[in-house]
């Protein structure tokens, strides 16, 4: 009981408290505009007004957990407030007393809430039917096709225009391309055609960009089935084919080839092999089997065995390398031995030596990125045709003993410069549009990769792998007379007047250039063991070119 028997005093105080909350919510809404007003309207209608009152008198706080201090600040001129999604905003009750949402006179764009994505998304027949394969010169090729890139607005894009985002983060095409794409109706924001690249992006904006895709060719070697049962699918992966869609590869991947040619869909990769690595590759058919085998991986119950051909005479006795490995760049995909890296262990045993190179069996006891390749480089016996770890970009000793006479930035720049000159950026899983100023730079390459060497590479590339621009008038004619270009669906699909790649005629790589001498020979676990045949380059009678 309160002093003086005033039982009504707590009720009166609670009424003043609720009034203060409502006043504060309305003040917050009036400063931040209609989207904030929608938030306050819902808050007023919610029973109990559970938002805590701050000591400074502000109700609640920012929907992302940031508390406001003092009076709310007005929005800066030209900067739009971040809208509140339906998942963040309180839900107003239904009924006759429900207040309607209001829009201002400028009809501010309403951003839909993000769609929930299914876990374990697989590829459907619609995806597989986007285009088709054909075989030529020992290569598997994909006919160019149209593809919709879909993404939600990233946090760093909020408050920036589409023009800014395309010019800073999507440099694969010039701005003139995106302006033409707008005119052609290929850019969509929240499923509505973009009319102007100056439109400012908001949180949860959904972007769709239709592009013309050209996939690099891969080897024509088939993806052979080694085993299949109700739990797993085991294949012998050829070199040069990625396991799953990444970078410029989609249809030229093991996942798509298995789905299109063997009707094996909704597979779960149990482990990865580098694109240039061949050999045993396992997939689970169900999520339960995938989890069971991944548990075995975590418990180190699985054994993997590789075979490779390396430079020089590898020691006859067994060699164990325990050097830690550090990722230099996730984007370029380069690692090196470094004391700050993660612990690793690989056991090597020489199988044969032909006077120039050795065939070596490798047993990785850990599973770090490029572990075998980095450890062999450290030992001074890099894989004979490794395009990354047997490169002059590492310096005269090619990284032997971990000696690299340059910074990581110089190393990455020199690696990119070498493969740019040879037009083999696909080896680094890069394309020209991925090259940031820090990678290409305005500075000259380091001494180990001087102008003379780059000149030789460029001359060789122009002769062997060169690209020449197609006659511009052909594409201009298509743009002026689309009815001629639409004579067949094939022409419509394979040639696009806005596509820069369509203007290039590239000489195909030789099939042998797509093979790296590293092969996953055996994969063993509790109750199973799968083997693949020894590759030709690992045979005793193999001769080097």
N, C-alpha and C positions, 0 to 999 in steps of 0.2 A: 504494500500500500504506500502511495506517495504521501509526503507530508501534507497535513491539512485535509486529508481525505479526498484529494482531487483525483478521482479515478479517471476523469476524462482527459487529463493532461497528456498522457502518452498518445492518445488518439490525435489530439491537436498537433503535437510535435510531428507525428508521422505524416499528417496532411501537409504541413509546411515542408517537410523533407521531400515528399513526392512532387510538390509544386516546384521546388528548386531544381529537381532533376529534369522536369519537363521544360523549364525555362532554359536550362543549360543546353539540352538537346536541340531546342529550336535555334538557339544562338549558333551552335556548331553547324547546323544545317544551313543557316542563312549565309555563313561565310564561305562554305565549300560548294554551293551550287545545288542543282536539282538532284544529282546522284546522291549527295550527302543528305538532302532532304528526304529522299526515299528511305534512306537508312533510319533517320530520326522518326519518320512516320511509323515505320515498323516497330521501332523501339517503344514508342508511346503506346502502341496497341498491345504490345506483349504484356502478358499478365505479370504483375509483380515488379516490373522494371528491374531486372536482376543486375544490370550494369552497376558496378560499385561507384560510389561518389568519391572523387579525389579531394584532397584537402584544399586544392585551389578552386574547387567548385565545378571543374569540367566533368561531364558525365562520360563514363566509359573510356574509350581510347581508340587509337587506330585499329582497324580490323586486322592488321598484321602484327599486332602485339606491341606496337610502339606507343607509349603513353605521351599525351600532349602535356606541355607545361605552360602555365599561364594561359593567356587568352589565345584562342586559335588564330593562326596567321592567315591572312587572305592569300588566295592563289596569285602567283606572279603572272603578269600579263603575258599572254601567249602560251602559257603552260597549263595543260588541262589536268584536272585531278584524276587520280587513279580510281576507276569505278569499283564498286563493291560487287562481287559476284554473288549469286544466289546461295552458294555454299557458305559464304562468310556472313551475309546479312541475316538478321533475325527474321523469322517467318511470321507474317501477320496472320492472325486467325481469320477464318472465313465467317461470313454472316452478314446481316444487314448493316452492322456498324463498321464494316471494313472500309478503309479510306483508299481511294484510287491513287495509283502513281501518276505523277504529272510530268510533262515535258515542257521545256521552255520554248520560247517562240522560235529559236534557231533549230529546233528539231534535232537535238544532240543524238549522235549515233548510239544506239543501244548495243552493247557487246554481249553476246550470248555466253552462258557459262561454259567452261571446258567440258568436252565430252569425255565420258569415262571409257578408258581403253581396256579391252580384254587382255587378261594375262595370257602369255603364250600365244601371241598372234601368229597365225600361219598364213600360207599363201594359197589362194583359191584358183580354180580353173580360169577365172577372169584374169588374174595376174599372169598365169602361164600363157594365155592367149594374146598377150600384148603384141608379140612379134614371134618370129620363127628363126631357126638356125639354118645355116647352109655350110658346106664344107668345101674348102678350096686351098690348094697348096699345102696340105698337111695341117690346116688350121680350122678351128671351129669359129664361125663368125655369126654375129647377131645382126639381123637387118635393123637399121635405125628405126626408131619408133617414138611416139609421143608418150610422155609420162608426166603425171601431176605430182610435183613436190608439195607436201602438205606439212605445215608446222604451226604451232601456236607461237604467239609473240613472246620472245625471250625478254627477261627482265631488263637487260641492257638496251633493248630497243624501245621501251616505253618512253613516250614523250618525244621520240624522234620521227622524222618523216620517212616514208618509204624510200624516197630519193637518197636520204642519208644512209639508210641501212644497205641499200643496194650498192652504193658507191664505196662503202667501207668494209662490208663483209661478204659481198657476192661479186668478186672481181673477175669471175670467169667470163663475164660478158661486159662490154662497154655500156655506159649509160644509154647510148643511142638504141641499144637492143631493147632495154626495158621500156623506153619510151615507145618504141614500135610495138612491143608486146602489149602495152596498154591500149594502143589504137586497135590492135587485133583482138582485144578481149581475152587475153591469156592470163591476166592477173586478176585474182579474186580476193576480196577481203570479206570475211564472214559470209561467203557464198554470193557476194554481190560484185559485179564488175568494178574494177578500179578505174576511175575516170581521170585521176590526177595523182602523180607521184608525190605531191606535196602533202598528202593526207598524213596526219599524225597518228601514230600507233598507240593503242591502249592495251592494258593488261587483258589477257584472254582473247585478244584478237586472233582470228584463225585465217592463215594465209594459204592460198593455193596458187601455184605457179606452173603452168603447162610449158614444158620444155621438149626439145627434140634431142633424144639421147643417142649417142654413138658409143658402143662398148668396144674396148680393145679386144682383138682376137686372142684366143688361147689355143693350146694344142688340140689337135683332132683326136688324140688318144681317148678311147672310151672310158667312162667311169664304170669299172668292172665290179660286179657284186661278188664278194668273197664269201658271205654268209648272210642268211636271213632266217629269223624265226619269229615267234610271237612277241618277243621282247626287243630285239635289236636288229639293225641293218648294218652290215660291215662292208665297206667298199675299199677298192684300191684306187686312191685319188691320184690322178696324173699331176705332174708339175704344171704350174702357171694358172691353175684354176682355183679361185678362192672358195672357201667352204660355204660362206653365206654372203648375201648382198652387202657390198661395202664400196665406197668410193664410186668409181665409174662402172663397177661390175654389178649386174643384177641377174640377167638370164645366163650369162657365162659363169655360173656358180654351181657348186655341187648340189646345193639344195634345189635349185631350179631344174637342173638336168635330171635329178632323180624324180622330181615331181612330174616333169613333162614326158620323160622317156620310159620311166618305170612305174609311174602312178603311185609313187611312194611319197606321201604327204604328211604334214604335221609331225615332222621328225624333230627330235631334240638332240643337237650335237653334244656328245659326251666329252669331247676334247677338241682342240684346234690344231691345225697344221698351217704353217705359213703358206702363202699362195705359191711360192716356188718349191715347196717341199712336197714330195710324193709319198704314197704308201698307205698303210692301214689307217682307216678313219671310221669311227664308230658313231652310230646314232641310236638313240632309244626311241621306241615307238609310243611310249606313254610317259607321262610326267612321273608316275610312281617308279618306273624302272630307272628313269634319269636320276631321281633323287637317291635311289639305292646305290647306283654306281658312283655318283658323286660323293656319297658317304664313304665308299671304299677308297676313293681318291684322297679324301681328307685323312683317312686312317692309313694312308700309304700302303694299301694292299695291292696296288697295281704296279706292274713292271712294263716299262717301255724300252724298246731296243731299236736303234737306228743304225744305218750304215752310210758312209760318205766317202768321197775321194778327196784327199787333201794334197797340198803342195809338199814336195820334198819327201825325205825318208823319215817317217814317224818312228819313234823309239819302239823296239821290239817288245820291251817289257810293258806291263800294264801301267797306265798313267792315270792318276786321279787329280782332278783340278777342283779346288774349293774356293776359287776367287769370287768375291761378291760382285753382283752385277747391278749397275745403275742405269735407269732409263734416261738417255740424253734428251730425247724428244719423242713424245707420244705421237705427234702429228706426222713427223717424218718416219718414225719407227726405227730409231737407232738407239743402241745400248752400248755400254762399255764397262770394263772392269773398273771398279772404284771402291775404296774402303767404306764409302757411305752407302753402298748398294745393299741389296738383299742377299742373304746367304744362299749359296748354290753349291752343288756338287755333281760332277760328271765323271764317269769312269770310262776310259778309252783303252781299246786293245787293237793293235795293228793286225789286219788279216792278210795283206799282201803288199808288195812293193815292186813296181815295174822299172825302176831306175830313174823315174822322174816324179812319180806321185804314188801315194799310198792309199789303200782302202782300209778304213778304220771302222770298227764297231764302237758304238757310243751308247752308254746306259745313263741317262739323266736320272738322278735320284731326287731332284727337285724339278719344278716346272716353271722356270722363269722365261720371260720373253727372249727369244734368240739365244737361249742358254748354250746350246751346242756350238753354234756359230761363233759366239763371243769367246768361249773358252778355247776353241781351236785357234782363233786369231791370237789370243794371249799366249798360247803355247808356241806360236811361230809357224803353225801349219794350218793356215786358213783353207776353207773349202776351195777347190781349184777354180771354180767359176762363180764364186759368191760375188754378186754385183755390189754389195755393200761393204762387207768386212774383208774383202781382198781388193780394196780400191786404193789408188795412189793418194786419195784425199786424206788418208790417215797419216801420211808422212813416209819417209824412206823405209822405215822398219815395218810399215803397215800395221802398227799397233802391237807388235810383239813385246811381250813383257809389260804390257800396259803403257808403253811409252808413246805418247801422242804430243808432238811439239806444237800444239796450238790450242786455243780455247774451244769450248764446245760450240760457240757461235761460228768461229772460223771453220770448224769441222763440218757443221751442217751446211754452211754456205758453199764450201768446196764440193761436198757430196751432191748438192742440188745442181751446182754449176756443171759438174761432170755429166750427170744424167740429162741435164737440159741440153747440153751440147750433143749428146748422143740420141736425143729425143726418146729417152727411156724413163721418163718420170713415173710411168706406171709401176716400175720396179719399186719406187718409194711410196707407192699408193698415193701419188700426187698428180694433179693436173696444173696447167698454167695458172688457173684461177686460185689455186691454193697458196701460191707463192706470195707471202707477205713481204713488205719492204725489208724486214730483217733477214729474210732468207736470200733474196736476190741482191739486195743492197746496192749501193753506188760505189763501194770500195772495190779495189782490184782483188782477185783471188790471191791467197797466200802463195809463197814461193814454191811450195811443193806442187801446186796446181797452177803454174804460170800461164802466161798468154800463149806461149808456143804450144804447150800441151793442149790447151783449150782449142787452139787453132786446128791442131791435128784432129781432135775429136770432132770438131764442127765439120771439117772437110770430109772426114769419114762418114759422118752422119748424113751429110748432103748427098754423098755418093750411094750409101747403102740404105739409109732409112729416111731419106729426105721427104719433105712435104712441099708441094708446089700449089700455088693458088689456082683454082679453077677459073675458067674464063668468066669474068663478072657478068658479061652480057647474057649468059645462060640463065643465071639466077634473076637478073633484072627482067628478062623476058617472062619468067615464071611469075614474078610479082605483078607484071602488067597484064598478063593473060592467064589467070588462074584456071580457066576452063581447060586450057591445054595441059596444064600440069595435073589436072584431075581426070585424065583419060582412064587411069586405072587406080585402084586402091593402093597398089604397091608404090606407084609414083607419089601419091599423096603421103604415104607413110615414110618413105625413105628419103625424100628430098623436101627441105623446108626453106623458103626464101629468107627467113630471119636467122637461120642457123649458120654460125661462122664455121663450124666443123664441116658443113656440107661444101664449103668452098675449098677444102683441102683434099688433095689426093695423096694419101700416105702409102709409101711402099711397105708391104707386109714384112714383119720379122720372119726370120728363118725358124722353122720348128725347133731346131737344136738350140737356138738362142733363148728359148723359153724354158729350158731345163736347168735346174741347179742340182748338183750332185749331193743331195741329201735326201734320204729315203727312210720312212718309218717302216721297219721290217717286221716288228712283232709287238703285239699288245696282249698282255696276260693279266688275268685277275682270278679271284676265287671262282672256280668252276668253268672258266673259259680261257681260250688262247687262240689268237688269230694271227696268221702269217701271210705275208705277201711275197711274191716271187722276187728274187734278187734282180735289180735293174741291170741293163746291158753294160752300163759304164762301170759296174762293180765286178764284172767278170774278169778272170785272170788274163784272157786273151784280148781284152779291150785295148785299142790303140788310140793314142792322142792324135789330134789333127796337127 
